Amino acid sequence: MSKPVAITADSPIDLTPELAKQFNITIIPLYVGLADKTYRDGVDITPEDIFKRYEEEKIIPRTSSISIADYTDFFRSFTDKGMTVVHFSLSSEISSTHQNALIAAEDLNDVYIFDSLNLSTGIALLAEKACKMRDNGFEAEKIFEAVRDLRGHICQSFVIDKLEFLRKGGRCSAMTALGANMLSIHPSIEVRAGKLELAKKYRGKIETIQLNYIREQLNKHKDINLDTVFVCHSGISDIQLNAICSLVAEHLEFKEIIVTKAGCTISTHCGPDCLGFAYLTN
């Protein structure tokens, strides 16, 4: 008899608690340092806390990886119950979390560490497929192999309103941020082979840019998989979010349009009013 499978992920998967419960994914938080205190992403700090602190004191937090010890305890909470774990880590090209998870799994049986080579809802797309396979009775090894084949089909990108968070987080130079803010430039960033790369620079009002960005993403590929699309944001207004989702629905008949919010790890670097979009190609 096969062992029950637990699907787990690092917190930058950016699923709301409701979605994590719906999919039955257990999330382990990265750490967020703010001033002289350290918090757990999504557990005892929220993006709203981060943005409020920035508005009041111009303090931007720092993020840090999950420790090997934390991973060991986390995985054991499943393996001690006779379960097999398929864990989705933040891209190894972005963070050391993947390496720490691998080291923790060395001393444990039945733990599969999957390098998503992605972040945010790029991870969520893969994890959602894994959950559907788990619910259909697939064993961990088969799930691991299947999502490995899907990894190269992810299209994940986002468009940023302000570069201040990227700059202070060390993700872009001060001169780049200054020039972008002065010229009202809003960059679109794509995930390519696990790394973040500049795709395009938009200029103008962010609400208009976000809609144009979505149109371009939907027209980028002719073989988009219509099962699921993720829309992720870090505080966009309900009116703008409804306009974005309506545009997506009008353009292509996706079976599911899943809306979620960026967690603390992603929000620390992208700042408020960031819009992310992720889907699979066939």
MIBA-293049 format. One record per residue (C-alpha): residue number from 1; chain; x, y, z. Coordinates in Angstrom, 3 decimals, always signed. Example, Ala and Ser with C-alpha at 12.3 -4.5 7.8 and 13.67 -1.06 7.14 Angstrom:
2
r num:1, chaine:A, c1:+12.300, c2:-4.500, c3:+7.800
r num:2, chaine:A, c1:+13.670, c2:-1.060, c3:+7.140
***
This chain:
282
r num:1, chaine:A, c1:+0.000, c2:+0.000, c3:+0.000
r num:2, chaine:A, c1:+1.409, c2:+3.402, c3:-0.983
r num:3, chaine:A, c1:+2.061, c2:+6.034, c3:+1.638
r num:4, chaine:A, c1:-0.096, c2:+9.176, c3:+1.805
r num:5, chaine:A, c1:+1.524, c2:+12.174, c3:+0.138
r num:6, chaine:A, c1:+1.973, c2:+15.607, c3:+1.698
r num:7, chaine:A, c1:+2.442, c2:+18.546, c3:-0.669
r num:8, chaine:A, c1:+4.443, c2:+21.336, c3:+0.990
r num:9, chaine:A, c1:+6.023, c2:+24.600, c3:-0.149
r num:10, chaine:A, c1:+8.104, c2:+27.599, c3:+0.856
r num:11, chaine:A, c1:+6.028, c2:+30.668, c3:+1.729
r num:12, chaine:A, c1:+6.888, c2:+32.576, c3:-1.498
r num:13, chaine:A, c1:+4.398, c2:+30.281, c3:-3.210
r num:14, chaine:A, c1:+2.065, c2:+33.203, c3:-2.409
r num:15, chaine:A, c1:-1.113, c2:+31.314, c3:-1.656
r num:16, chaine:A, c1:-3.617, c2:+32.891, c3:+0.703
r num:17, chaine:A, c1:-4.464, c2:+30.764, c3:+3.766
r num:18, chaine:A, c1:-7.802, c2:+29.989, c3:+2.126
r num:19, chaine:A, c1:-6.168, c2:+28.704, c3:-1.061
r num:20, chaine:A, c1:-3.565, c2:+26.715, c3:+0.862
r num:21, chaine:A, c1:-6.379, c2:+25.026, c3:+2.771
r num:22, chaine:A, c1:-8.370, c2:+24.440, c3:-0.410
r num:23, chaine:A, c1:-5.423, c2:+22.756, c3:-2.138
r num:24, chaine:A, c1:-4.258, c2:+21.062, c3:+1.077
r num:25, chaine:A, c1:-0.734, c2:+22.470, c3:+0.836
r num:26, chaine:A, c1:+1.277, c2:+23.009, c3:+4.006
r num:27, chaine:A, c1:+3.538, c2:+26.049, c3:+3.893
r num:28, chaine:A, c1:+6.780, c2:+26.714, c3:+5.761
r num:29, chaine:A, c1:+7.636, c2:+30.404, c3:+6.204
r num:30, chaine:A, c1:+10.802, c2:+32.243, c3:+5.284
r num:31, chaine:A, c1:+11.991, c2:+34.867, c3:+7.756
r num:32, chaine:A, c1:+11.453, c2:+38.595, c3:+7.518
r num:33, chaine:A, c1:+13.675, c2:+40.957, c3:+9.484
r num:34, chaine:A, c1:+12.210, c2:+44.357, c3:+10.256
r num:35, chaine:A, c1:+14.371, c2:+46.776, c3:+12.260
r num:36, chaine:A, c1:+15.603, c2:+44.718, c3:+15.217
r num:37, chaine:A, c1:+12.994, c2:+41.946, c3:+15.103
r num:38, chaine:A, c1:+12.599, c2:+38.787, c3:+13.023
r num:39, chaine:A, c1:+9.215, c2:+37.510, c3:+11.906
r num:40, chaine:A, c1:+7.836, c2:+34.521, c3:+10.018
r num:41, chaine:A, c1:+6.403, c2:+35.274, c3:+6.595
r num:42, chaine:A, c1:+2.610, c2:+35.166, c3:+6.793
r num:43, chaine:A, c1:+2.590, c2:+33.900, c3:+10.382
r num:44, chaine:A, c1:+3.322, c2:+36.927, c3:+12.540
r num:45, chaine:A, c1:+3.819, c2:+39.617, c3:+9.888
r num:46, chaine:A, c1:+1.806, c2:+40.618, c3:+6.818
r num:47, chaine:A, c1:+2.584, c2:+42.694, c3:+3.721
r num:48, chaine:A, c1:+0.304, c2:+45.381, c3:+5.131
r num:49, chaine:A, c1:+2.597, c2:+45.582, c3:+8.180
r num:50, chaine:A, c1:+5.605, c2:+45.995, c3:+5.880
r num:51, chaine:A, c1:+4.034, c2:+48.730, c3:+3.779
r num:52, chaine:A, c1:+2.765, c2:+50.610, c3:+6.853
r num:53, chaine:A, c1:+6.205, c2:+50.549, c3:+8.420
r num:54, chaine:A, c1:+7.695, c2:+51.870, c3:+5.212
r num:55, chaine:A, c1:+5.169, c2:+54.707, c3:+4.990
r num:56, chaine:A, c1:+5.802, c2:+55.705, c3:+8.594
r num:57, chaine:A, c1:+9.550, c2:+55.143, c3:+8.937
r num:58, chaine:A, c1:+10.879, c2:+54.366, c3:+5.431
r num:59, chaine:A, c1:+12.103, c2:+50.994, c3:+6.723
r num:60, chaine:A, c1:+12.198, c2:+48.114, c3:+4.248
r num:61, chaine:A, c1:+12.674, c2:+44.644, c3:+5.745
r num:62, chaine:A, c1:+15.187, c2:+42.014, c3:+4.765
r num:63, chaine:A, c1:+14.355, c2:+38.388, c3:+4.056
r num:64, chaine:A, c1:+16.295, c2:+35.310, c3:+5.087
r num:65, chaine:A, c1:+16.155, c2:+31.625, c3:+4.237
r num:66, chaine:A, c1:+14.616, c2:+28.774, c3:+6.132
r num:67, chaine:A, c1:+17.244, c2:+26.983, c3:+8.190
r num:68, chaine:A, c1:+18.197, c2:+23.342, c3:+7.808
r num:69, chaine:A, c1:+16.957, c2:+22.675, c3:+11.338
r num:70, chaine:A, c1:+13.577, c2:+24.227, c3:+10.544
r num:71, chaine:A, c1:+13.251, c2:+22.102, c3:+7.433
r num:72, chaine:A, c1:+14.220, c2:+18.956, c3:+9.316
r num:73, chaine:A, c1:+11.555, c2:+19.505, c3:+11.962
r num:74, chaine:A, c1:+9.011, c2:+20.424, c3:+9.295
r num:75, chaine:A, c1:+9.587, c2:+17.334, c3:+7.159
r num:76, chaine:A, c1:+9.663, c2:+15.052, c3:+10.183
r num:77, chaine:A, c1:+6.209, c2:+16.248, c3:+11.178
r num:78, chaine:A, c1:+5.015, c2:+14.330, c3:+8.101
r num:79, chaine:A, c1:+7.439, c2:+11.414, c3:+7.813
r num:80, chaine:A, c1:+6.938, c2:+10.508, c3:+11.473
r num:81, chaine:A, c1:+3.293, c2:+9.944, c3:+10.554
r num:82, chaine:A, c1:+4.249, c2:+7.597, c3:+7.724
r num:83, chaine:A, c1:+3.771, c2:+10.156, c3:+4.956
r num:84, chaine:A, c1:+5.828, c2:+10.949, c3:+1.892
r num:85, chaine:A, c1:+6.624, c2:+14.607, c3:+1.198
r num:86, chaine:A, c1:+6.891, c2:+16.472, c3:-2.109
r num:87, chaine:A, c1:+8.249, c2:+19.907, c3:-1.261
r num:88, chaine:A, c1:+8.294, c2:+22.891, c3:-3.630
r num:89, chaine:A, c1:+11.142, c2:+25.283, c3:-2.930
r num:90, chaine:A, c1:+11.824, c2:+28.822, c3:-4.045
r num:91, chaine:A, c1:+14.161, c2:+28.893, c3:-7.061
r num:92, chaine:A, c1:+17.713, c2:+27.817, c3:-6.259
r num:93, chaine:A, c1:+18.873, c2:+30.707, c3:-8.456
r num:94, chaine:A, c1:+17.223, c2:+33.197, c3:-6.100
r num:95, chaine:A, c1:+17.597, c2:+31.787, c3:-2.601
r num:96, chaine:A, c1:+19.517, c2:+29.219, c3:-0.557
r num:97, chaine:A, c1:+16.259, c2:+27.709, c3:+0.681
r num:98, chaine:A, c1:+16.410, c2:+24.913, c3:-1.885
r num:99, chaine:A, c1:+19.911, c2:+23.855, c3:-0.817
r num:100, chaine:A, c1:+18.928, c2:+23.921, c3:+2.859
r num:101, chaine:A, c1:+15.891, c2:+21.761, c3:+2.114
r num:102, chaine:A, c1:+18.065, c2:+19.267, c3:+0.238
r num:103, chaine:A, c1:+20.486, c2:+19.006, c3:+3.154
r num:104, chaine:A, c1:+17.622, c2:+18.488, c3:+5.607
r num:105, chaine:A, c1:+16.148, c2:+15.741, c3:+3.435
r num:106, chaine:A, c1:+19.436, c2:+13.804, c3:+3.297
r num:107, chaine:A, c1:+18.834, c2:+12.272, c3:+6.711
r num:108, chaine:A, c1:+15.180, c2:+11.535, c3:+6.059
r num:109, chaine:A, c1:+13.371, c2:+9.001, c3:+3.947
r num:110, chaine:A, c1:+10.488, c2:+9.756, c3:+1.641
r num:111, chaine:A, c1:+11.153, c2:+13.471, c3:+1.124
r num:112, chaine:A, c1:+11.347, c2:+14.797, c3:-2.444
r num:113, chaine:A, c1:+12.711, c2:+18.325, c3:-2.817
r num:114, chaine:A, c1:+11.598, c2:+20.011, c3:-6.011
r num:115, chaine:A, c1:+13.451, c2:+23.080, c3:-7.266
r num:116, chaine:A, c1:+10.639, c2:+25.145, c3:-8.761
r num:117, chaine:A, c1:+13.096, c2:+27.441, c3:-10.585
r num:118, chaine:A, c1:+10.402, c2:+29.966, c3:-9.923
r num:119, chaine:A, c1:+8.702, c2:+32.135, c3:-7.347
r num:120, chaine:A, c1:+5.231, c2:+33.197, c3:-6.327
r num:121, chaine:A, c1:+2.433, c2:+31.764, c3:-8.460
r num:122, chaine:A, c1:+4.935, c2:+30.100, c3:-10.766
r num:123, chaine:A, c1:+5.460, c2:+27.737, c3:-7.830
r num:124, chaine:A, c1:+1.723, c2:+27.637, c3:-7.177
r num:125, chaine:A, c1:+0.970, c2:+26.392, c3:-10.697
r num:126, chaine:A, c1:+3.222, c2:+23.391, c3:-10.201
r num:127, chaine:A, c1:+1.990, c2:+22.700, c3:-6.686
r num:128, chaine:A, c1:-1.631, c2:+22.838, c3:-7.800
r num:129, chaine:A, c1:-0.942, c2:+20.203, c3:-10.466
r num:130, chaine:A, c1:+0.822, c2:+18.090, c3:-7.828
r num:131, chaine:A, c1:-2.178, c2:+18.361, c3:-5.521
r num:132, chaine:A, c1:-4.542, c2:+17.170, c3:-8.234
r num:133, chaine:A, c1:-2.297, c2:+14.165, c3:-8.877
r num:134, chaine:A, c1:-2.100, c2:+13.422, c3:-5.149
r num:135, chaine:A, c1:-5.882, c2:+13.579, c3:-4.898
r num:136, chaine:A, c1:-6.110, c2:+11.114, c3:-7.790
r num:137, chaine:A, c1:-3.936, c2:+8.618, c3:-5.949
r num:138, chaine:A, c1:-0.533, c2:+9.153, c3:-7.576
r num:139, chaine:A, c1:+2.560, c2:+8.316, c3:-5.539
r num:140, chaine:A, c1:+5.167, c2:+10.918, c3:-4.649
r num:141, chaine:A, c1:+7.755, c2:+9.781, c3:-7.189
r num:142, chaine:A, c1:+5.282, c2:+9.986, c3:-10.068
r num:143, chaine:A, c1:+4.176, c2:+13.437, c3:-8.942
r num:144, chaine:A, c1:+7.787, c2:+14.594, c3:-8.736
r num:145, chaine:A, c1:+8.525, c2:+13.375, c3:-12.263
r num:146, chaine:A, c1:+5.356, c2:+14.909, c3:-13.705
r num:147, chaine:A, c1:+5.944, c2:+18.398, c3:-12.322
r num:148, chaine:A, c1:+9.559, c2:+18.248, c3:-13.475
r num:149, chaine:A, c1:+8.259, c2:+17.868, c3:-17.016
r num:150, chaine:A, c1:+5.875, c2:+20.803, c3:-16.516
r num:151, chaine:A, c1:+8.461, c2:+23.181, c3:-15.073
r num:152, chaine:A, c1:+9.686, c2:+24.363, c3:-18.461
r num:153, chaine:A, c1:+6.150, c2:+25.299, c3:-19.490
r num:154, chaine:A, c1:+5.618, c2:+27.989, c3:-16.846
r num:155, chaine:A, c1:+5.243, c2:+31.600, c3:-17.937
r num:156, chaine:A, c1:+5.636, c2:+33.790, c3:-14.866
r num:157, chaine:A, c1:+6.148, c2:+37.546, c3:-14.842
r num:158, chaine:A, c1:+5.166, c2:+40.681, c3:-12.997
r num:159, chaine:A, c1:+5.067, c2:+44.424, c3:-13.467
r num:160, chaine:A, c1:+6.266, c2:+46.765, c3:-10.726
r num:161, chaine:A, c1:+4.904, c2:+50.149, c3:-9.761
r num:162, chaine:A, c1:+7.813, c2:+51.611, c3:-7.767
r num:163, chaine:A, c1:+11.435, c2:+50.454, c3:-7.725
r num:164, chaine:A, c1:+12.244, c2:+51.679, c3:-4.220
r num:165, chaine:A, c1:+11.718, c2:+48.253, c3:-2.649
r num:166, chaine:A, c1:+13.833, c2:+46.529, c3:-5.300
r num:167, chaine:A, c1:+16.591, c2:+49.093, c3:-4.864
r num:168, chaine:A, c1:+16.697, c2:+48.961, c3:-1.067
r num:169, chaine:A, c1:+16.513, c2:+45.189, c3:-1.217
r num:170, chaine:A, c1:+19.618, c2:+45.159, c3:-3.408
r num:171, chaine:A, c1:+17.785, c2:+44.008, c3:-6.543
r num:172, chaine:A, c1:+18.590, c2:+47.032, c3:-8.700
r num:173, chaine:A, c1:+20.978, c2:+49.936, c3:-8.630
r num:174, chaine:A, c1:+20.157, c2:+53.314, c3:-7.121
r num:175, chaine:A, c1:+20.656, c2:+54.997, c3:-10.488
r num:176, chaine:A, c1:+18.260, c2:+52.614, c3:-12.205
r num:177, chaine:A, c1:+15.628, c2:+53.249, c3:-9.564
r num:178, chaine:A, c1:+16.131, c2:+57.002, c3:-9.703
r num:179, chaine:A, c1:+15.887, c2:+57.092, c3:-13.480
r num:180, chaine:A, c1:+12.806, c2:+54.899, c3:-13.505
r num:181, chaine:A, c1:+10.994, c2:+56.960, c3:-10.887
r num:182, chaine:A, c1:+11.850, c2:+60.230, c3:-12.603
r num:183, chaine:A, c1:+10.594, c2:+59.003, c3:-15.956
r num:184, chaine:A, c1:+7.618, c2:+57.053, c3:-14.581
r num:185, chaine:A, c1:+9.100, c2:+53.809, c3:-15.845
r num:186, chaine:A, c1:+7.584, c2:+50.587, c3:-14.567
r num:187, chaine:A, c1:+9.577, c2:+47.437, c3:-15.360
r num:188, chaine:A, c1:+8.173, c2:+44.076, c3:-16.277
r num:189, chaine:A, c1:+10.239, c2:+41.222, c3:-14.839
r num:190, chaine:A, c1:+10.178, c2:+37.659, c3:-16.158
r num:191, chaine:A, c1:+11.413, c2:+34.468, c3:-14.549
r num:192, chaine:A, c1:+13.808, c2:+32.749, c3:-16.933
r num:193, chaine:A, c1:+15.639, c2:+29.567, c3:-15.941
r num:194, chaine:A, c1:+15.029, c2:+30.407, c3:-12.314
r num:195, chaine:A, c1:+16.419, c2:+33.949, c3:-12.521
r num:196, chaine:A, c1:+14.749, c2:+37.362, c3:-12.635
r num:197, chaine:A, c1:+15.339, c2:+39.256, c3:-15.870
r num:198, chaine:A, c1:+14.087, c2:+42.561, c3:-17.200
r num:199, chaine:A, c1:+11.572, c2:+41.958, c3:-19.977
r num:200, chaine:A, c1:+10.234, c2:+45.412, c3:-20.763
r num:201, chaine:A, c1:+9.999, c2:+48.972, c3:-19.476
r num:202, chaine:A, c1:+6.571, c2:+50.576, c3:-19.455
r num:203, chaine:A, c1:+5.906, c2:+54.281, c3:-19.078
r num:204, chaine:A, c1:+2.747, c2:+55.987, c3:-17.858
r num:205, chaine:A, c1:-0.045, c2:+55.432, c3:-15.372
r num:206, chaine:A, c1:+0.281, c2:+52.118, c3:-13.543
r num:207, chaine:A, c1:-3.410, c2:+51.162, c3:-13.940
r num:208, chaine:A, c1:-3.180, c2:+51.485, c3:-17.720
r num:209, chaine:A, c1:+0.173, c2:+49.725, c3:-17.772
r num:210, chaine:A, c1:-1.190, c2:+46.756, c3:-15.838
r num:211, chaine:A, c1:-3.982, c2:+46.234, c3:-18.365
r num:212, chaine:A, c1:-1.588, c2:+46.559, c3:-21.303
r num:213, chaine:A, c1:+0.792, c2:+44.137, c3:-19.614
r num:214, chaine:A, c1:-1.988, c2:+41.553, c3:-19.220
r num:215, chaine:A, c1:-2.981, c2:+41.897, c3:-22.870
r num:216, chaine:A, c1:+0.596, c2:+41.357, c3:-23.969
r num:217, chaine:A, c1:+1.015, c2:+38.320, c3:-21.743
r num:218, chaine:A, c1:-2.174, c2:+36.747, c3:-23.069
r num:219, chaine:A, c1:-1.019, c2:+37.301, c3:-26.659
r num:220, chaine:A, c1:+2.513, c2:+36.106, c3:-26.043
r num:221, chaine:A, c1:+1.856, c2:+32.407, c3:-26.703
r num:222, chaine:A, c1:-0.595, c2:+30.626, c3:-28.964
r num:223, chaine:A, c1:-0.486, c2:+27.400, c3:-26.941
r num:224, chaine:A, c1:-1.584, c2:+28.609, c3:-23.497
r num:225, chaine:A, c1:-2.964, c2:+25.863, c3:-21.287
r num:226, chaine:A, c1:-6.498, c2:+26.921, c3:-20.377
r num:227, chaine:A, c1:-6.810, c2:+24.953, c3:-17.148
r num:228, chaine:A, c1:-5.568, c2:+27.560, c3:-14.673
r num:229, chaine:A, c1:-4.207, c2:+31.091, c3:-14.639
r num:230, chaine:A, c1:-2.979, c2:+32.900, c3:-11.531
r num:231, chaine:A, c1:-3.319, c2:+36.630, c3:-10.919
r num:232, chaine:A, c1:-1.206, c2:+37.774, c3:-7.985
r num:233, chaine:A, c1:-0.968, c2:+41.273, c3:-6.555
r num:234, chaine:A, c1:+0.423, c2:+43.233, c3:-3.644
r num:235, chaine:A, c1:-2.452, c2:+45.529, c3:-2.833
r num:236, chaine:A, c1:-4.197, c2:+46.503, c3:-6.066
r num:237, chaine:A, c1:-7.628, c2:+48.105, c3:-5.622
r num:238, chaine:A, c1:-10.732, c2:+45.948, c3:-6.033
r num:239, chaine:A, c1:-11.846, c2:+48.034, c3:-9.015
r num:240, chaine:A, c1:-8.538, c2:+47.528, c3:-10.814
r num:241, chaine:A, c1:-8.431, c2:+43.846, c3:-9.905
r num:242, chaine:A, c1:-11.926, c2:+43.311, c3:-11.291
r num:243, chaine:A, c1:-10.907, c2:+45.050, c3:-14.513
r num:244, chaine:A, c1:-7.854, c2:+42.794, c3:-14.823
r num:245, chaine:A, c1:-9.812, c2:+39.597, c3:-14.202
r num:246, chaine:A, c1:-12.529, c2:+40.682, c3:-16.658
r num:247, chaine:A, c1:-9.874, c2:+41.291, c3:-19.291
r num:248, chaine:A, c1:-8.402, c2:+37.825, c3:-18.714
r num:249, chaine:A, c1:-11.824, c2:+36.178, c3:-18.908
r num:250, chaine:A, c1:-12.757, c2:+38.055, c3:-22.086
r num:251, chaine:A, c1:-9.518, c2:+37.154, c3:-23.833
r num:252, chaine:A, c1:-9.336, c2:+33.423, c3:-23.123
r num:253, chaine:A, c1:-11.744, c2:+30.905, c3:-21.631
r num:254, chaine:A, c1:-9.685, c2:+29.685, c3:-18.694
r num:255, chaine:A, c1:-11.360, c2:+27.032, c3:-16.551
r num:256, chaine:A, c1:-10.003, c2:+28.760, c3:-13.466
r num:257, chaine:A, c1:-8.812, c2:+32.287, c3:-12.756
r num:258, chaine:A, c1:-7.229, c2:+32.181, c3:-9.316
r num:259, chaine:A, c1:-6.563, c2:+35.475, c3:-7.560
r num:260, chaine:A, c1:-4.104, c2:+35.599, c3:-4.693
r num:261, chaine:A, c1:-1.975, c2:+38.110, c3:-2.795
r num:262, chaine:A, c1:+1.794, c2:+38.278, c3:-2.605
r num:263, chaine:A, c1:+3.224, c2:+37.313, c3:+0.760
r num:264, chaine:A, c1:+5.857, c2:+39.147, c3:+2.775
r num:265, chaine:A, c1:+8.890, c2:+37.689, c3:+0.999
r num:266, chaine:A, c1:+7.768, c2:+38.783, c3:-2.447
r num:267, chaine:A, c1:+6.245, c2:+42.064, c3:-1.217
r num:268, chaine:A, c1:+9.534, c2:+42.981, c3:+0.461
r num:269, chaine:A, c1:+11.160, c2:+43.143, c3:-2.975
r num:270, chaine:A, c1:+8.321, c2:+44.186, c3:-5.278
r num:271, chaine:A, c1:+6.583, c2:+46.751, c3:-3.064
r num:272, chaine:A, c1:+2.898, c2:+47.743, c3:-3.230
r num:273, chaine:A, c1:+0.715, c2:+47.710, c3:-6.359
r num:274, chaine:A, c1:+2.747, c2:+44.986, c3:-8.057
r num:275, chaine:A, c1:+0.876, c2:+42.697, c3:-10.441
r num:276, chaine:A, c1:+1.945, c2:+39.145, c3:-11.235
r num:277, chaine:A, c1:+0.600, c2:+36.773, c3:-13.880
r num:278, chaine:A, c1:+1.334, c2:+33.079, c3:-14.373
r num:279, chaine:A, c1:+0.106, c2:+30.307, c3:-16.650
r num:280, chaine:A, c1:+1.316, c2:+27.143, c3:-18.359
r num:281, chaine:A, c1:+1.841, c2:+26.496, c3:-22.037
r num:282, chaine:A, c1:+1.004, c2:+23.133, c3:-23.594
***
